[in-house]
Amino acid sequence: MKLRSITKRMFVLGLLTALGTTGATSVATAEPQLPPAEVNATGLPHGAWDPVGPNSVGGLLAVSPAGLAMMVPSPPALWLSGDRGASWTVRRGMPADTAIQGIFADPVNPDRMLAVGNSPGGMPGEWHGMLLRTTDRGQSWETLREWYPDGAFGMATDPTGRVVVVQNLDSLSVSIDGGEHWNDVPRTWPREGIASPVGALKLTMVGDDAYFTTVYPEYALWVVRGVSGKERRAELVYRTNGEVNQVAADGERLVVTVGPELHGSADGGKTWTVLRREPGGQTLREPRFVGGRLYVSTYNDIDASTDFGRTWTRKPAPAPGEGVSDMIDLPAVPGKPATTLISSLYRGVYADGGKSGYQQIGVPGETIRDLVTTGNLLRESVVAAGVQEIYNTPLPRGKVSASDRVWQSHPTDRLHEDASLSVSPSRPDVVWQVTRNGFSLDVLRSGDGGRTWQFAAKAKEGLPRAIFAHPADPDRLLVSAFAPGGYVLYRSDDAGKTWEKLATDSGFLTFAGDPWNPNRVWGGDSGGLSRSDDGGKTWTHVTSEPVSSISVSRWGGGRVLIGGAGIHLSEDGGRTFRRVRDGEDPREISRILPHPFDFRVWFASDSTGGGVLRSTDFGRTWSPVPGALPDPRVLSLAISADGRYLFAGTAQSGAYRLKLY
């Protein structure tokens, strides 16, 4: 865009602002004139939705003849890549309440995979386990067997996947035909109470023997000999002074973790030696044989040995503090050497480049709960709130590259849990965040596009629900929360230096403010829409329609839109509303957003799978934005300052960008 075009737009906006603020509380009622002709967001977008990241999720890894597979354990989602992680497609359709414990990819048939999963049963100590199979590379799944109330806590197979062993509470289940038929080996090992073998690496196979670790009270290593034969028998293999926790094997040798030690056996468990003792006394975890090397890790470091534990080298984990959730080797192909991949469940998948360090490869599977743009036309950033993390990146313009999908995160400063974001258009370079801190909340401020954060309030009572920076007064902040005594509202009139605690009967999930009147605020929740004319001190109930999003026209015209189960529009300053789009789910419309310059155009996001909607007639009628989103469950929306780029944050599929004109 030419600079003079931006200047023209700023001049028009400034003129409208001047006209609209002749009275302190006035809202322009006349329809504003059209913006400059080159600003037109009513036509077809330029291109499709581009995935822009953040590459932030890891999971269980597998390699098939078709390439790389990664299973996000819960809610389950299968990500597939045929180009060694440069790009991904996602397959869903597995039971949403199931946590996947293990995955197997057929080394010959690229379409066949197995997954074992678990969901809570009806009573404590009861579990609903299942073995799932796909024969079309994740497009559909069938249940081969279910276990209730015994659950399914791990899976091991022979190299072909014909012999399948599943670990249960009180048995080991064995199939010798890929999961079609089963025999169970009843428990002869001790177990008390509701102790269950939850966690990874509790089961492995060596030849025709299935080794597994037990739980309270014994914490030992057991084996079922001859699982594919008719004379299966369970034997105690190894018990030591410490707790045997995880087990791994390379087909011949065994290792187990015992607190800060790694013990190994090269004779099927007859004799054992201490292979590694962690120097700082930290617990060792995630033992694995990968590419002829033995690995074991702490939450901060990875130790590797090429001589079965006689010597070790140590390097930092790719996501210090998060540890390792899986490791595999990508085989060499022409022009590409074999590469070790390391997965960190909450941080992503990394390629180990040896001396060149780690390279994060793209799995954009984060759930983007909130999304804002911040900064100015010359230096703009996108900030996103995930499930437990905050991400930021310079606003991606032009073609999206692989590096654009790697956003900065903040894994070491704190847990950004249940975070919400807000930016006042009057101060677009400042982002406000409210985030959960145990059973209380913190308010944070960033003035550099989300790269660094400072506290504006610490450990206030209540679990956070929403934060709001007023468009007419950027120093006025509202934070809603649920405290033990009921809903509360925190208000600051000095940009977070001091706070006032206000009582309220509403648990506001969303706010909006009159762009011309700093005292007028709208708030919404499942109980409906409320309006305050004194900056949030007192509230008037307006409508009982459930509200999950609110937007007020910055161009005047008395236009207020509320989203919930559909969309309602007011053209008289919120005195009356009429339904302009039907809906059923009370939190269906997760965000309503006006275009910054083309005041005819509004956008809305549908969290239930309707994608992004658009109105080109001032919010009166709505239709889907042209171009299908890879994941239509859209939780958040943001738009660039120049109005050219629309960003959509999805459930479990990261953020996408659409060029509007």
N, C-alpha and C positions, 0 to 999 in steps of 0.2 A: 504494500500500500504506500502511496506517495505521502510525504509529510504534509503537503498542503491539504490533502483529503482529511487527515487526522485533525489538522488545525480547523478546517471548516466544521467538522463534527463537534469539536470542543466549543467553538463559537456558538453553534446552534444550541448545544446543551446549556452553555452559560446564559444565553439569552432566555431560554425557557425557565431556567432556575430563577433568574431575576424577575421574570414575569410572575412566577408562581409563588414568590416569597414576599409579595407586597404586604401581606398580613401575617402575623406570627403563627397563626394556626390555620391559615387558609390552604385549601387544596384546589388547584385549578380545575374548573368544570368544563371549560371549552376544549374541544378536540385539538391537540397541538398539530402544527403543520408537519408535513412529511419531512424526514431528514434528507440530506443530500442524496441524489439519485443513485450513486454507486453503492449505497448501503441498502441491500435488498436481500433479506433472509427468507423471502417467501418462495423462492424458486427451488429447483433441485439442488441438493448438496453436490459439492465437487468431490466425487469419489465415494468410497465406502468407509465404514468405521474401521479405523486402524488401532490395533492393540498398542498401548503405550506403556504398559507395565502396571505396577511395579513387579519386578521379578523377585518374588518374596516368599514363596511357599515350597516346602520340600515334602518328602513322603517316602514310600517304599518303592525301590527301584528294581527294574527288570530289563533284560535285553532279549529281543526276539529277532527272527530273520528280517522283520520289517523295520527294526530300529529300537528306539528307546521308549520305555514305558515308565510312568511314575503314578502311583496310586496315593492320592491324599486320603488318609485313613478315615476322617470323620468331619463333616458328612462326606461320604465316599465320592470321589471323582477320579476318573482315569484320564491322565494326560499322555498323549502319544506324540512322538517326534520321529520323523524319518530323515532328519538332517543333523543328528547328533546334538539336538537341543537348541538349534538356531531358531526354530519355530515349532509351535505346538498346536494340537487340536485337543478338545476335551470331549469325553464321553461320560454321560451320566446314566441314570436309569437303575442304579442299585438302590436297595432300601435305604432311605435317608437317615434312619435312626440306628444304622449299623456302623460299628467301628471295625474297620478292616484290620486284621491281625497279621495277615501274610498274603503274598501274591506269588504266583508261578507263571512264567511265560514259556510256552512250548518252544524248544530249541529248533524244531523242524517246521511246525505248522504255525505261521505268524498270526493266524486268527484265533488260536486256542489259548485261553488263559484260565487259571483257577484263582479264586480268592476265598479266604476264610474270614468270617466276620462274627461279631457278637453284638447283641443289644441287651439291655437290662431286662430281667424277667419281672414277674408280677410281685415277687417278695424278695427281701434281702437274701442274698446267697443263691438266687435263681437267675439263670442266664439263658437267653435264646441264641443259640449258635447256628450257623449255616455255612455250607460250602457252596459257592457259586461258580458257574462255568459260563464262559462266552466262547462261541465258535465263529463270531463275526467281528472280532477285535474290539469288543466293548460296546457295540451298538445295542446288544440285548444280552441279558443274563438269565440263566435258569438255575433253580435251586436243586442241587443233587442230593443233599441230605440236610436235615435239621436236627439239632440236639437241644432238648429242653427237659429238665432245668439244668442240664449238665454243662451247657455252653461249649464254645470252641475257642481255645486260647492260643492256638498256634498251629502251623502246618509245616511239614517237611515232606519232600518227595525224593525219589530217585532222579537221576539226570533226565529221564524221558517223561516224567510225570505220570507214569503208569502206576507206580506204587505211591500212594498218598497216605500220610499218617497225620491225624488230627488229635491234638491234646485236649482232653476234657477234664472236668472236675474229678471224676471218679473212674476214669477209664482212658485208654488210648484206642482210638478207632483207626482201623486199617482197611484200605481198599487196594486191590492189586489190578484193577481194571480202570484206573483213571477216575474213580469216584462213583461208578455205577452201582457196585455192590460192596457191602461192608461187613467186617467182623470186629467185635470189641474185645479188648483185653481188660478184664476188670481190675480195679485198683487193689494191689496188695501193699502198696507203699502208704505210709502214714499221712493223714490229713486231719486237722481239727477245725471245727467251727465252719466259718464261711471263707476260709483261706482259699484263694484261687490263684493260679499261675499267671496273673495279669502282667504284661510286659513282653518285650521282644526277647528273642534268642533264648527261649526256654526249651527248645526242641531241635534236634538235628539228626541226620542219618549218617552212618558210617557203614558202607556196604549194605547188608540186609538187617542191620541193627538200628533201632531208634533210641537215641539217648535223650533224656529229658531231666530237668531239674525240678525238685519237689519244693513244697512250701511248708509253712508252719505245721508241725513243730520241728521237722527234721532238717530242711534246707540241704538236701543232698543230691547227688547225681545217680540216676537209675537208668536202666536200659531194658528194652524189650527185645530179646534176641529173636532172629529169624522171622521178621514181621510178614514176609511174603509166603512163609510156609504154614504148615498146619500145627506145628508144635511151638507156638509162641510162648515165651516165658519171661517174666519180669525178674530182674536182679538188681540189688544194690551194688553200685560201682564205686562210689567215692563219697566219703564223709570226713570232714576235717573239723578243726576247732572253730573255724569261722563259718560264715554262711555261704554255701555254694549258690550263686545267683544265676549267671548266664552261662551258656555253653555254645561252642562253635567247633566245627570240624572241617577238614579239607578232604575227606574221604578216607584218610588213614589216621591222622593225628587229631587229638582232642585237646581243647583248652577250656577252662572254667574260670570265672572271676570269683574271687573270695575277698571281699572288702577291698583293701588297697593292693591286693596281689593278683597275679595271673598264674594259675597252675596249669601244667601241661603233661600230656601222656602220649607216648608214641607206640604203646602196646595195647591199645584198646581199653585203657583204664586200669591195668594191673599195677603199674607203678607211676608215681607222679613226682614232678619237681616244680619248684617255684621258678617261673620264667621271668617274672618282672615284679618288682616291688616299687610302688610309686614313691618317689623321693619325699614328697610333701605329705604323704599319708592320705591323699585323696582317694576316694573310691574309684576303682577302675571299672569300665563298662564298655559295652559294644565290642566284644572280641570278634574278629572276622579274619578269614583267609581270603585275600583278594589278589589275583595276579601273581601267585606264588609268594606273597608277603603276608605276614601276620600283623594285624593291627589290634590295638586296644587304646582306649581314650579316657580322658576325664572330660569335664564340661568345658575345659579351656584348651586342652592339648591333645595331640594324636601321637602315639608312639608306634613305630614300625620296625619290624625285624625281618631280615631275609634268611636267617639261619635258625629259625625256630627258637628264638628267645635268647640266644647266646649274646648277641649284641643288639643295641637299640639306637634308633635316632628319634628325636622329638621335634615336632614343629607345632605351631599354634593351630588350633581348629579354625576353619574358615569363618565361623561365627562364634568368637569367644563368649563363654557363658551359656551357650546353647548346646554344646556338644555335638554328637553325631547320631543321626537316626537311621542311616543306611549307607552302604558303600558297595560299588560294583566297578568292574572294569569294562569300558567300551572297547571292543576288539578293534584292532588296526584295520584300516581300509586304504585303498590306494590314495596316497597323498596325505593320510592322516594316521599318526601313530596311535597305539593303544593309550587310552586315557582313563585314569581313575576318577570316578565321580563320587563326591561326598554330599550326602543330603543332610540338611539340618531342618527339622520339621517346620519351624517357625521363621526360617531365614532364607531358605531356597536351596538350590542345587548348585554345586561348585565343581569345576574341573580343576584337578590338581596339576598345575603347570610346572611342578618341581621348583627349580631355582627362580623361575619367573613368577611364582606365587599362584594364588587362586584366581580363577575367572568365574564369575557368577554367570550361569546360563539361564535362559529365560523360561520360567514357569510362572506366568502371571495369574496365579490362582488365589490371590488375596481377596477378601471381602471388603469392599470399599464402602464403609458406613457413611462417611461424609467426605465432601470434596469442595475445595474453594480455590479460586485463583487470587493471587496477591501480587502487589508491586504496581508498576506503571507500564506504559506502552513500550518503553525502551528496555526494561528489565522486569519481566513477569515470571512468576513461578506458580506451580500447581502444588497444593498441599492436600494430602489424603489421610484420613483416619481409617486404619484397618481394625481388626478385631482386638489386637493388643499392641499396636504399633502406629507411629506417625511416620509418613513418608513425604519427601519433597523432591522436586526436580524443576530445573528451568523449563518454562513452557515450551513444549516441542513444536517447532514450526518446520515447514517443509516436509521432506520425506522422513519417516520415523526409522531410525537406525537401531541396531541392537543395543548400542550404548544408551540410547534414549530410554530404553525400558529398564535400565538399572537405576533406580531412585535411591537417594540417600535415606537411610533409616537411622534409628536412634536406639540400638540394642543395649547400650551399656549405661545410659543415664537413668532410666526408670521404665516401669511398665505403663504404657499409654493404653489403659484398658477402658472400654466403653467411652471413648473420647468423642466429643462433638466440637465443631469448629465454627467460627464466625468472623466475618470481615465487614467492617463498615465502609460503604462506598465513599464516605467523607474522609476516610483515612485508609486507602487501599493497601498501604504498605505494611499494615499491622494485622497479624492473625491472632485471634484469641482461641484458646483451647480449654475445655473443662474435661477432666479425666478422673476416673475412679482411683482412689487411694485406700485400698482395703474397704472399710465401711464408711469412708469419708470421701471428700473430693478435693482436688487441687485445681486452681486456675493458673494457666500459663500464658505467656505473651511471647510472640516472635516478631521482630522487626526486620528480619533478613530473609523472608521467604521460607520460613520453616527450618532453616539450617541450624539455628540455635534457639533455645527456649529459656525464659526466665520466669520465676514464680511471681504471680500477682496475688495469690492467696493460697495458703497451705492448710490442708487437713480440716476443711470446714465440714460440719455435720451433714450427713446425707449422701445418698447415692445419686450421681449426676444424671440429669435427663436432657438438658439443652442449655446452650449459651447463646447470648445475643448481644451484638454491638450495634447500637442504634444508627440508622443511616443519616439522621439529621444532627446527631450529637455523638461523635465517636468516643467520647469519654464516658458515656452512659452505657453500663453493662448490666445485663440481667442473667442470672443463673438459676435454673429450677432444679430441685432435688427432692428426693424422698427420704425423710429422716424417721427415726423411731416414733416420733410424735405426730407424724403426718407430713404432708407436703410443705415445703418451704421455698421461699424466693429470696435470693441474695441480689442486692442492687448496689452498684457503685456509680457515682457521678464524677469521679476523678480518675478514670482509667485504671481502676483496680487498687489505688492507694488505700482507700478506706471502703468498708462494706457495711451495709445495713441489712439486717435480717427481717424479712416481711412474712407475716402469716398469710397463707392462701389456702383455699379449698380445692384448687386445681393443680394437677400434676402436669404442668405444661410440657409438651413434647416439641413444640415449635413456636417461634415468635416471628413477627414482622413489625416494622415501624413505618409511620408516615414519613416520607422523605422530607417533608417541609415542616413537620411539627414534632419536636423532640419529646413532647409529653404524651403523644398518642402511640400506644403499643397494642398490638393484637397478639393474643395467645390462644393456643388450641391444644386439646387433648381428646381423649375418648368421650369426655362429657360435653364437648362442643366448643364453640368459639366465644371468646371473651374479649372485651376492649377496655383499655385503661386510658384515661385522659390526664393522669397525673404521674406518668412515668413508671407505672407499675405498682403504686401504693394501694390503689383500690381498683376494683374490676367490676364491669357490668357484663352480665351474661347476654349474648346476642343470639345464638342459635344452638340447638342441641345436636345438630349433625356432628358425628365424630370427625375430628380434624387431625390430620397428620402433616399438613403443610399449608403455609399461608404466603401470599405474595401481594404486594401493594404497588400499583403503577407509580413509577418515578416521574411520569410525564403528566400527571394530573388526570382529569377525567373522572375522578371518584371511583376508580376501578380497583376492586379487591377480589382476589381469587383464593378459594380455600379448597384443599384436596383432602380426601378421605376415601369414602366409598363413592368414587367418582369425583366430579369437579363442580363447584358452585361458584357463580359469578355475581358480584354486586357492581352496579354502575352508578350508585348513589352514595358512595362513601361508606358502605357497609351497613346502611339502614335496612336494606332488603337484599335477599339473595335468591337466585333461581338456579336450578340444576341445568348444567350445560353438557354434562357427560355422566352416564350411568356407571355404577360400580357396585360391588358386593362386599369386598373386604374393607373394613374401616380404616386400614392403614395402607390401602392400595396405592394411592398417589403419594409417593414419598417426598417429592420436591416439585415446586412450581417456580419457574425462573423466567423473567422477562429478558428479551434481547436488549442490550444496552443502548442501541441507536434506532433500530427499526421497531418503533413502538407498537406496530400492528402484531408483532410476533411474540408468542410466549411458548415455553417448553414445559413439559411435565414428564416425570418419570413414574413408571408403573413397577412396583416392587414384586408384583405377583406374576410377572411374565409378559406384560404388554409392551415392554421396551420403552421407547421415548415417543411422546406425543407432541404435536405442534398445533398451534392455532395461528392463523394468519389474519384473523379478523377481530383482534382485540380481546381474545379469549372466549368468543361466542360459540365457535364450533371447533372440534378437535379431530385430528386424524394422525395415524402413525407417521413418524418421520421417514421419508424414503430411505431405503437401505436397511437390511436386516442386521441386528446386533448378534454376534455369536452367542451371547447369553442375554436373553431379554429381561432378566430379573434385575431391574435398575433401581439402586438404592439412593443414588445421589447424582447431582448435576452441577456443572460449573461452566462458565463461559469466559472467554478471553476478553480483555479490556477493549479490544478493537472489534469484538463481535464476530470475528472470522471463525473461531474454533469453539466447538461445543464438546464438553467432556462428560462422559457417563461412567459412574462407578457402579459395578455390578456385584452380585453375590457370588463369591468363589471364582471370579474370572477377571479380576483386576479392572483397570480403567481403559476406556476407548475414546478415540478422538475422531470427530467428524468436521470436515471443512465445509462451512456453510455457504460461502460465496467467494 
